[in-house]
Structures are given as structure tokens and as C-alpha cells.
């Protein structure tokens, strides 16, 4: 495989490699595979792992939001940068990122209403964009409209300005575009769906909405599906995040209008949300991607674990080990995710013309035994312990889980200190053993 100066693959195949003009990477005896694509992520949550560990979605969201409420613009920069570098170190080279909106609010599912709102400066949002741009990860930024907590005109103006900021701030090859952060699940009025559809059409962008993720208050969630349909939002480019508990009507309409969905196996298991019916969706021709979701509910943000969690849950729920293969699962977390996001012409597989985003995995360190089947060994037996190097655009960005482009110690220090301070402000202090100067470690 040869890589050009623009970070794209220029040649790929068997035989002798042309005389190289630059660095040579010898991967003899190792696996070279596409970098993972997380099609659903919340990268600012990297400092919130282990929170609400025995809680389902709504109380878990409330705990996370309480800490973020004690955070400022610059805190969100370091939270997001830490999350991006964590992803990269785990072999995730591209991510769809739900930025935290400027509105700090608490949703009450019993009342189906937002309780309180603290609207932050635009920098609260922009600094998250800055962090992703600075990290080097390929990024698709998702932005919430917030028309239900501020004047509509202001909300639409901030959204458009943020799209411009993303394009200006993110290096061209790194920028996978922008998207509407669908938030009808948290809204009490169909006007939110109408505004989202309006922005999708005006800006020519997609939308990913968290939907029927949990069985809690399920009828209330399902009733909002038709808001999107009536608003004209459904169609290619519209993705349902989670889609664990849809009705037959919802599945039929999603499939016939060309919508896709994004599956979060580890998150759904950790929060007790349920098991998405992936074979049904793929059988209907729906594009399906896979995401690591919040680092605070996948905790280790491990794409190998995510693949196995998904496979095992589906196989166990169907009592059928053939319901999803290792090849199919790997594709969903790479090329399938890129296809669902509409960026498969650039990422998701190792092909001439695409970006050289890849991982090098050593099945003998530690040893996983003889290789009977390459894909089975890679998906079922390898993990972060075998992940040796990560490349984005042919450039080494992580070795053995440590960033080669950033000062990991500085990023770690900033995260720990800022999270501890925010937690204290919010009245949710960390465990005493963890409140220390991490620079001394």
C-alpha cells in the first residue's frame, strides 16, 4: 500500500512495492485494517466514565448533565480533546460527534418537559469544534438547534454561524461535514421536528436523532415519530440513533423513506436499554452504522469490545450463532458506518483514492494462537491489547495507546483537574482517592 502527500491511498495490491519516496512501514505478520468509524459519539463525556453505573438512561443523563453544568467553555475544549485522543488511541479514526449544545437543561420524562435552562455563550459550542479540529480525528460535527429554549430566530442564526465555524476551523481533509443533532425525543412540541427539517433542506445536511433508545416512557417516545414524518424530515440522510424499541409502523416508514440507523451495542447493554433488531433493519435495506456513544456509558470506548458485544447479544437473543458473522460485524463498524454517514467515498475501507486511515494489530502480542480464519481472529480474539499503531492519512498518530501528536500528560492533567472542579461546583465530588494532582503520577 502506498500513500500520497495528501494522505490518500495511491496504490494497493500484491507484489513488489514501488521504490518509496518516504517512510516505510513493515507490517509483516501483522493485521492491517481500516480505522474504526464511530457513527454516534459524544466526545465531551470522556471524563464521566463510571457515573451512574447502575442506572438506566434518564437518571444517567441527569448525572452527566449535572457535572457539565459546572463546566465552562475551556473545560469543554479539554473534555473533548481528551475524548478525541482516547478514540484515536483505541483505533477509531473517524467519528460523528454530538456536540453539547449551549443550553444546559434537565429533561423531566414524567412531565415530558425541560425543567431549567442555562444558555451558555457561543464559545461553549465552538471550543468543542476547536478540540476536534486540533486532535486530528476525522470528524462530522452534529449541532443541536435549541429552538425550544431560545427565540427561534436566534437559534437558527447560531446554527448557521456554527456551520460556518466548523468549515473554517476544521482542516478540509479532516472535516466530514456537519449534521443536525436531532432532539425531538427531548421535546414536548412538534415544532422542533419542523425546524430540524427546515435546516436539513436549507443547508443540505443530514440529521441523527436519538430515538426509542430505552423502554422507559416508551409510548411517549413513540408518539413523537410522526412529528418527523409530518415535518418531511424522513429520507436518505436521516439516521435514527439506537432505534431499540420501534413499532412496526416506525420500522416500515423508516425503511421505505430511506432512513438509516446507528447501533450502540455496548451503550445499550450498559444502560439496560435493550437489543436493537439489526437483522431486521439490514434485511429491509436500511443503512446501519455502529457507534461507541458516550465514553461515559461505554467506559473503555473499545471498538473490539463493541463488535463482540453486538455479535454476542444478537446471537444470544436469537439462539443462533449465524445471525451475524465476524465479517458483517467488522463491516458495520467501518465501511457500514461510513455509508450510513454518507462519507464512504473518503473513509471506511482501504481502497485507492480513500484516506489511508488504518490500524496495525499484532495477534502475537499477546499471542492469540494460530490463525484459523483472519477475520475471526481479528474480530473475536484481538483487542486493545493487540493494537499497536494507528494511522490517519498515512501519518502515525498513536502507538500502543499513547498519542504521538499531543502531550498526553498535559491533556490528562487538564481533564482531571477540570472535571474535579466542575464536579465540586455541581455538588458531585469525585471519590477522595482521585482528587489529586495527576501531574505527580
N, C-alpha and C positions, 0 to 999 in steps of 0.2 A: 504494500500500500504506500503510495506517495502522496504528499500533501503540499499544496502550493502556498505561496506567501499570503494568500487571502484566507488560509485556514480550511480550504475545501479540498476534498479528495480529488487528485488528478489522475490516479491510476490504481487499479486493484486487480489482482489475479495471481495465477500460479506462474512459476518460472523465476528467472533471474531478474532482480530489480535493476532498473536503470541506475547509472552512476549517480549517487546522491550529491546534491549541492550543499546539503546542510547536515543536521544531526541524524544519526542512525539509531533506531530503537530495535534491539534484538529481543523478540518475544518468543524465541524457540521454546517449545514445551509448555507454553502458557496459553490461556484463553484471551483472545482479543474480541471484545463485544461492544455493541453500541452503548453509549451512555444512557442511563435510565432517564425517562421523561416522567415527571410528576405532573399530571394533568389537573391537580386540585391540591393547593397548598396554602398555608397561612404562615408565612416565614417569620413574622414578628413574634411567634409563640415559642421561640427556641429556649427561652429562659423559664418556661412554665411547665416543664415536664414533671410528671408525678402528682400534679394537683388533682384534687377531687377524684382520687384513684378508684373509688368505689361508687361513683355517681354516674347517672345517665346524662343525656345531652344537656337539658336545660339547667340543672344545678351546676354542671361542669362549666357551661358557658358563663354563668354568673360568677363563678370563682375566677375564671380567667379575666373577665371584664373588670372585676374589682381591682386587680393589680394594674391593669392597663390604665385605669382611671387615675392612678397615682403617677403616671408617666408623662414626660414632656417630649417635645419634638425630637431632641437629640437622643433621648432614650430609645425612641422607635428606630432611629438610624442604627444604633448598635445592636438592638434586638434583632433587626432584620439582617444586618451584616453577619452576625453570628449564625443565624438560621441558614443563610445562603452558603456560607463556608462549610457548615455542617452537612448540608445537602451534597455539595461538591465532594467533600471528603468521603461520603458514602456512595459515590458513583453516580449521583444524579446531576446531569449536565444541563438540563432544561427544566423549567418549572412554570406552571401557571400559578400566579400569586394573587390571592385575595388580600389587597392592602387593607389595613384597618382604616375605617373612614374617620373623618374629622369629628364625627358625632360619637360621644361616649354615652351610651344609653344602656338601659336594662329592660329586657323584654319580659313581660309577665304573661306566661302562656295561659293562665287561668282566665285573665281578663282579655287576652289577645290584644294587648296594647303595650306600647313603650312607656315605661314609667317616668324616667328622668333623662334629661339631655344636657350635656355639656359640649358645646360646639367649639372645637379647637381651631387654632389658626391653620392656614393652608400649609404651613411648613410641617405640620404633623403628618400630612399625607406625602408631601414632596420629599421629606427626608427618607421615607421608606423606598421611594423610587431611586433616590441617590444611592442608598445602600446596595440595592440590587445591581445597579449600574457599576458600582465600584467593585463588587465581588467577582465579576467576570462570568457569572452564570448566565445562560441564555434565559430570557425572562419574557413572560407575557403578563403585563400588569392588569389587574382587574380592579375596577373602581366603582364604589357604591354611590348612587345618586343622592341619597339623603333628602329627597323631596318631601318626605313625611315629617321632617324635624326642622326644616328651614323653608323660607319662601321658595317656591318653585323656580322662579327666575334666577335667583341666586344659586340654587342647586345646579341648574343646567349650565350656568356660566362657569362655575367651579369645575364641573365635569369636563367641559370643553377645554378650559385652560389647563387642566391636568393632562388631558390627551396631548396637548402641545408640549407640555413639560416633559412627558415621557419620551416623546420623539426627539426633543432637543437634548435631553440629558443622557439617554441610553445609546451607547455606540451602535451604529447601524446593524452590524452583523449579529450583535447580541440581542437586539430588540426583536422579539417575536410578535410585537403588536400590543394591542390593548383590547379590553373587553368590559362589558357591563357586569358588575357584581350583582347578580340577581338577588333581590331581598324581599320578594313577595311573601316568603314563609314568615317573615317577622313583621309584616304589615297588616293593618286592620282595614285597609281600603284598596279597591282595585285600581285606584289612581296610580299607584306605584307601578303596576304592570304596564299601564298606558305610557307612562314616562319612559320606562325602560325600552319599550318597543319603539317609541319615537327616537330615542338616541341610537338604537341599533340601526335604524333606517337612515337617519341623518348622517351618521359617521361611518356607515358600512362596516360595523364591527359585530362580534358575537356577544353571547350572554351565557353565563353559567350560574344557575340558581340552585342553592341548597333546597332539596325538596323531598318530602316524606322520608326524612332520614331516620326518624325514631317513631316508635309506636305510641309515644305519649301524645295525647290530644290529636289522634290521627284523623278523626273526621273533620276537625277544624282545619288541619293542613290540607287534606284532600279537596275541601270545598274551594280552595284558592286556585286550583289548577285551571279552571275555566277562565279565571281572570286573565291568565296569559293567552289562552286560546282566543278569547273575545277581543283582546288587545291586538291580535295579529302578530304576536311575538314568536310563535312556534314556527319552526322550519330549520333548514340547514344552518348550522352555526349556533343553534340554541342547544345547550347542554344541561341536563339535569344532574346535579351533584348528589350522589348517594342513591336516590330513587329506590329505596329499600322496600317501601310499603305502598306501591301504586295500586290503583284499581285496574280492572281490565280495560275500562274506558280510557284511562290515562295512558296505559301502555299502547293501546291501539292508536290513539291520536298522536302520541309522540312518534311512533314508528311511521305512520302514514304521512306525517308532515315533514319527516326527515330529521327529526331531533336526534341527538346522541345522549349518552350518559357517561358519568365518570364514577368509577368504583373505588372505594376506600376500604379494603378488607380489614386491615389492622385496626383502623379507627372504629369501624362498625362493630368489631369484636370487643375492643376495649371498653366502649361506651354501652355495650349491650344493645346496640341499635337493631341488629338483625342481619340477615344474609340476603344480599341482592340476587335476583334471579338472572344471572348473567347469560346462561344458555338460552333463556327465552329471548332476551334482548338481541343477542347476536343472531339468533335464528330468524328474527324479524328484520335483520339487516341494519339494525341501529349501530352507528359507530360507538364503540366502547373504549374509553381510556381508563387508566389507573392512576391514582394519586396517593401521596403519603399523608395528605391532610395536615392537620396541626401537628407540630412536633410535640405539643403538649398532650396529644392522645395517640400518637404512635410511639412516643417516648424515645426510642432509639433511631427512629427515622431510617429504618433499614429496608431497602428495596428487595433484598433477598428474602427477608422475613415476610415482607408484604406479599410477594409472589406465593410463598409457601402457605401463608395464612389463607389467602384466597383459594388456592387449589384445595387445601385440606377441608375448609369449611364447605365448599361446594360438593366435594366428593362425599363427605360425611353426611351432609343433608340429603343427598340423593342416593346414598348407599351404592355409589357407582364410581369406581376409580377412573373410568374412561370419560367422565363428563367434561373434563378439561385436562389437556395434556401439558407437559412442560413447555413444548414449543408454543402452544397457544398462549400460555400464561406469560412467557417472556415477550412474545409479540405485543400483547396488550400493554405491557409496561414500557414499551419502547415505540415501535412504529405505530401500533394501535393508538397510543396516546397522542402521537404527533398527528395522525389522521383525524382524530376527534377534535383536535385544536385547530386544524386547518393549516398546519405548517409542515406537512410531511415532505414537501419538496426541498426542505432545508435540513431536517433533523430526523432522528428516529431509527435510521439504519445506516450501514456503512456502504455507500454507493458513490460512484464517481459523480461529482458535482455537488454532493452534500457536504456539510461541515464535518470535519474529522473529530467528532466528539466520541471518545471511546474509553473503555476501561481495560486494564490488564489485570487478569486474575490468575493466581498461581494455585492450581489444585493440589500441589505438593507442599504447600507451606501455609498451614499444616497439611499433612498428607490426607487426601480423601480416598486413597486406594486406587486400584486400576480403573481406567475409564472404559466402561462398557458402552456408554452412549454419551456423546459430548453434551447434548442439550440437557439430558437428565442429570449428569454430574454437575453441570453449571447451575441449573435451577434448584436442584434438590439437595446437593451436598456442599456447594460453595456458599460463602457468606462474606461478611465484612472482614473476617479474619484472613480471608484469602485475597482480598482486594489490595493490590499492590500499588498501582498508579492510575491516575485519572487525567485524561487529556481533553481540553476543549479547543477546537480549532487547531489540533496538532500541537498544542502547547501544554507542557506538563503543568498541572495546577494543584495536584495533591499526590503525596507519596506516603503510603502506609497511614492514611487518615490525617496527615498533617499538611496544611496549606503550604505550597511553595511560592505563593504570590503575596501573602499577607503575614503580618506578625501575629501569630495565633495567641501568644501570651497577652498582647495588648487587647485583642478582641475579647478574650476570655475575662480579663480583668474588668474591662468596661461593662460587659454583660453582668457579671456577678455583682459588682458594686451598684449598678443602676437598678437591677432587679431587687436587691436588698432594700435600697432606699424607697423604691416605689411600693414594695410590699409593706414597709413600715408606715408610709404615708396612708396607705389604704387600710391599715389595721389588720394585715395578714402577714405577720412577720415570719421569716424563714426559720427552720429548725436552728436552735442556737449553735450547733456544731458547724453549721455552714456560714455563719456570719463571721467572716474573717477577711483579711487582706489576701486575696488569691495570688497576688504578685509574689508572696513569700513562698508559695508552693513550688 
